[in-house]
Amino acid sequence: MSLLARKEEVEARVAAACQRSGRNEHEIKIIAVTKYVSLETTRSVLDAGLLQIGENRWQDVKPKWEALHDRGTWHFIGHLQTNKVKDVIGKFGYIHSLDRMSLAKELDKQAAALGMKVNCLLQVNISGEESKYGMAPEHFFEFAEEVSKLQHIHISGLMTMAPYEMEADATRPVFRGLRELRDQLNERNIFSYEIKELSMGMSGDFEVAIEEGATWVRLGTVLVGKEA
């Protein structure tokens, strides 16, 4: 199947999920995850009008970013080591994986040096899997309070990864849990602005994520495909 055919199929599935859940499909932004494909395939993704690009390792994305960075919005969606902040700061429109205070402080420090604010999402390990990054939900509000004191970080939303399940519907409680945390965060007015985005849902479960409130879905194989 061609990239354009996959794009059309994904868009149809997004629209159907929105119809089922009474949502407006314009609320959903698709992040094309290009971490496993080449520079040329990434260029084709942008040519197809998919302008939100997701990557998770600077050493892998560097040649793609240097060639194509002005053509779309780049999302850092992987675990970010504190010593790699200097490589990604100012290059990615959003960092989806803020999950600990040492990282928050380094992001704030590097953003201050550049005279900018960095858009971040708070990553929460809703499922509790040991193999997943993200803070535990019981630490979430305390962490948010601390981050709210940092002048150069703007929290755009929350992010989570669901466990791999044979039945996509089994991921529903994870996505619902993230949405409920976001809503509670807004009710507490920890930040002086509304937190809107929910980055959740991947190739195997994005329709369930949309039904539960996702605003960004991160799609790799189902959309971008695999290299031959």
Solvent accessible surface area in square Angstrom, and as a share of the most:
residue,aa,sasa,rsa
1,M,150,0.67
2,S,68,0.44
3,L,28,0.14
4,L,107,0.53
5,A,39,0.30
6,R,48,0.17
7,K,38,0.16
8,E,119,0.53
9,E,77,0.35
10,V,1,0.00
11,E,70,0.31
12,A,62,0.48
13,R,72,0.26
14,V,8,0.05
15,A,31,0.24
16,A,39,0.31
17,A,0,0.00
18,C,3,0.02
19,Q,156,0.69
20,R,143,0.52
21,S,42,0.27
22,G,72,0.69
23,R,51,0.19
24,N,82,0.42
25,E,85,0.38
26,H,161,0.72
27,E,81,0.36
28,I,16,0.08
29,K,68,0.29
30,I,28,0.14
31,I,0,0.00
32,A,0,0.00
33,V,15,0.09
34,T,0,0.00
35,K,54,0.23
36,Y,178,0.68
37,V,11,0.07
38,S,50,0.32
39,L,52,0.26
40,E,104,0.47
41,T,32,0.19
42,T,0,0.00
43,R,84,0.31
44,S,51,0.33
45,V,0,0.00
46,L,4,0.02
47,D,94,0.48
48,A,18,0.14
49,G,46,0.45
50,L,11,0.05
51,L,85,0.42
52,Q,46,0.20
53,I,0,0.00
54,G,0,0.00
55,E,0,0.00
56,N,36,0.19
57,R,121,0.44
58,W,26,0.09
59,Q,98,0.43
60,D,65,0.33
61,V,0,0.00
62,K,86,0.37
63,P,74,0.46
64,K,12,0.05
65,W,40,0.14
66,E,94,0.42
67,A,52,0.40
68,L,1,0.01
69,H,76,0.34
70,D,118,0.61
71,R,90,0.33
72,G,24,0.23
73,T,45,0.26
74,W,5,0.02
75,H,0,0.00
76,F,5,0.02
77,I,19,0.09
78,G,9,0.09
79,H,62,0.28
80,L,1,0.00
81,Q,97,0.43
82,T,45,0.26
83,N,100,0.51
84,K,70,0.30
85,V,0,0.00
86,K,125,0.53
87,D,39,0.20
88,V,0,0.00
89,I,13,0.06
90,G,49,0.47
91,K,58,0.25
92,F,10,0.04
93,G,28,0.27
94,Y,53,0.20
95,I,1,0.01
96,H,0,0.00
97,S,0,0.00
98,L,0,0.00
99,D,16,0.08
100,R,67,0.24
101,M,48,0.21
102,S,65,0.42
103,L,0,0.00
104,A,0,0.00
105,K,122,0.52
106,E,36,0.16
107,L,0,0.00
108,D,23,0.12
109,K,131,0.55
110,Q,39,0.17
111,A,0,0.00
112,A,45,0.35
113,A,86,0.67
114,L,102,0.51
115,G,67,0.64
116,M,57,0.26
117,K,123,0.52
118,V,2,0.01
119,N,48,0.25
120,C,0,0.00
121,L,0,0.00
122,L,0,0.00
123,Q,6,0.03
124,V,1,0.00
125,N,17,0.09
126,I,36,0.18
127,S,38,0.25
128,G,55,0.53
129,E,56,0.25
130,E,182,0.81
131,S,97,0.63
132,K,41,0.18
133,Y,119,0.45
134,G,20,0.19
135,M,16,0.07
136,A,32,0.25
137,P,45,0.28
138,E,136,0.61
139,H,103,0.46
140,F,0,0.00
141,F,33,0.14
142,E,124,0.56
143,F,21,0.09
144,A,0,0.00
145,E,83,0.37
146,E,71,0.32
147,V,1,0.01
148,S,38,0.25
149,K,129,0.55
150,L,34,0.17
151,Q,129,0.57
152,H,52,0.23
153,I,10,0.05
154,H,61,0.27
155,I,1,0.00
156,S,13,0.08
157,G,0,0.00
158,L,0,0.00
159,M,1,0.01
160,T,0,0.00
161,M,65,0.29
162,A,14,0.11
163,P,24,0.15
164,Y,186,0.71
165,E,68,0.30
166,M,164,0.73
167,E,125,0.56
168,A,33,0.26
169,D,80,0.41
170,A,54,0.42
171,T,2,0.01
172,R,51,0.18
173,P,85,0.53
174,V,15,0.09
175,F,1,0.00
176,R,90,0.33
177,G,18,0.18
178,L,0,0.00
179,R,65,0.24
180,E,76,0.34
181,L,16,0.08
182,R,40,0.15
183,D,54,0.28
184,Q,72,0.32
185,L,2,0.01
186,N,40,0.20
187,E,135,0.60
188,R,141,0.51
189,N,120,0.62
190,I,23,0.12
191,F,20,0.08
192,S,118,0.76
193,Y,75,0.29
194,E,112,0.50
195,I,2,0.01
196,K,122,0.52
197,E,32,0.14
198,L,0,0.00
199,S,0,0.00
200,M,0,0.00
201,G,2,0.02
202,M,75,0.34
203,S,32,0.21
204,G,64,0.61
205,D,20,0.10
206,F,0,0.00
207,E,42,0.19
208,V,13,0.07
209,A,0,0.00
210,I,0,0.00
211,E,39,0.18
212,E,11,0.05
213,G,12,0.11
214,A,0,0.00
215,T,17,0.10
216,W,4,0.01
217,V,0,0.00
218,R,7,0.03
219,L,0,0.00
220,G,16,0.16
221,T,72,0.42
222,V,32,0.19
223,L,0,0.00
224,V,5,0.03
225,G,13,0.12
226,K,165,0.70
227,E,75,0.34
228,A,154,1.19
